[in-house]
Amino acid sequence: MIGVQPADVVLRPATASDAAAIATVMRASLNVFDWMPVLHTPEEHLSFIRDILMPSQQVAVAETSGRIVGFIAVSGEWVEQLYLDPAWTGQGVGSRLLAQATAGTPVVKLHCFQANTGARRFYERHGFRAEAFGDGSANEEGLPDILYVLRR
């Protein structure tokens, strides 16, 4: 957005009324990747966010001018989801979400697709180390992935 700076982005806990906006950010982020298979409809993404993700995980959003531009979902030591509106990548918003959501957690784990080179660079810059490589048989997309672990 013109005139909006990363410093204008506020991080806050997600509320039930944020589900549709979170699903929109997730979808927009996934649509950037030509290697990502489209497995779910927008309605299925919304249902996942509203009925599964939000009730069972700690979800925080990044918001500016009343618009959600990113979110993170954490369950224990696992970062389950971290997505940004593609227009907001590279501006520090993801770093802020990750730092806030994992503060005080001595070990943080997550899975990342091997093909997602941008996310891999992001996590490695934040101290995550690849500990295992998967062949895709353990995820619904069927894509090779990486287990990343941050030990503080």
N, C-alpha and C positions, 0 to 999 in steps of 0.2 A: 504494500500500500504506500502511496506517495505520502511523505511526511511522517510516516510511522517508523520509529527506530527500534532496534532490539531492546533498548533500555525501557521502552514503553510497554514491553510485554510483561504481564503479571502472571505468576504461577499460583495456582490455587487448587484445592481438592475438587475433583469433578463431582457434579451433582447429577441426579437422574435426568434432569432437563437438558443436560449436555450430550446425551447419547447420540442424537441425530447428527450433531456437529462433529462429534468424535468419529462416527462412522464415515462421514464425508471426508474428513482429513485422511483417514485410513485408506479409503478408496482412491483418493487423489494421489497419495503417495505410492500405492501399489501400481497404479496405472502408468507411472513413469517408466517402469521396468519392462522392456520387451521380452525378457526371459521369464517373467513371472506368469504362470498360467492363471487364467481367470476361472476360479472354482466356485465362486459364490456371487449371488445377485446383491445389489445394494440393500434389498430388504433382509437378506440373510446376514449381511454385515451388521446392520442395525440390530437385529435380533441377538446376534452374538454379543455385541457391545452391551446392550440393555439387559439381557437375561442371563448372561454367563460372566462376562468380564467384570462389569461394575459391581455385581453383588459379591464376587469372590476375591477381588484383588483391590489393592490400593491404587486408585487412578487419580492422576493429577493432570491438569490442562495448562497450556500456555495460551493466554488470551490477550488480545489488544483491541481496543475500540469495540468491545462487545463481540469480537470474533475469535473463535478458537483456531489457533494456528499450529497446535501440536499437542501431543499427549503421551504419557507414559503410564504403564500398568506394571505393578510390582507385586509379587507374591513371595513373601519370605526373602530369601536371598536371590530369587530369580527375577530378572527383568523379562517380563513376558511380551511386552509390546512397547515400542517407541517409534512414533511416526510424527512427521512434520509435514505441513503444507509444503509442497515443492518450492514455492516462492520464498520460504523461510529457511531453507537449508543454508548452512555455512554462515549463519549470523549469531551463533552462540546460544540459540534457544534450546537445542537438543542437549548441549553441555549443561545448561542450567537445570533442565528437567532431570537429567541423569544424576547430577550432583545432589540435588535436593531429595530425590526419591531414594537414593542409596546411602545418604549420610548416616554414619554410625553403623553401617553394615560391614563387618570385617571381610566377608567373602561375598562377591557378587558374581552371578552366573547368567549367561544368556546364550541363545542360539542365533546364528546369523547365517544366511545363505552364502555359500562360497562365491556365487556370482555377484553379490552385492559389494562391489569393491569400495564404494563410498562409505558404506556402513563399516566395513572392515577397517578402513583407515581411521574412521571416527573412533571406534572402540579401542584400537591399538594406541591411538594418541592419548586416550584416557587411561592407559595402563593395563588394559585387558590383554591376556595372552591366550593364544590358541592352545587348547589342551586335548582336543579330539576332533577328528574329521569324520563326518558321516557320509554315507552314500545316497542318502535321500529316502531310504526305506523306513525311517522313523518319523517322517513328516508327511502331511497330506498332499503337499505339492509335488513330492517325489524328487526334490532337488537336493543335491549335495549340500551339507551344512557344516558349520564349525561350532564347537562348544568353546565359548570364550569364558575365561575366569579372571576376575580381578581379586587379588589378595592384598589386603592393606596391612 
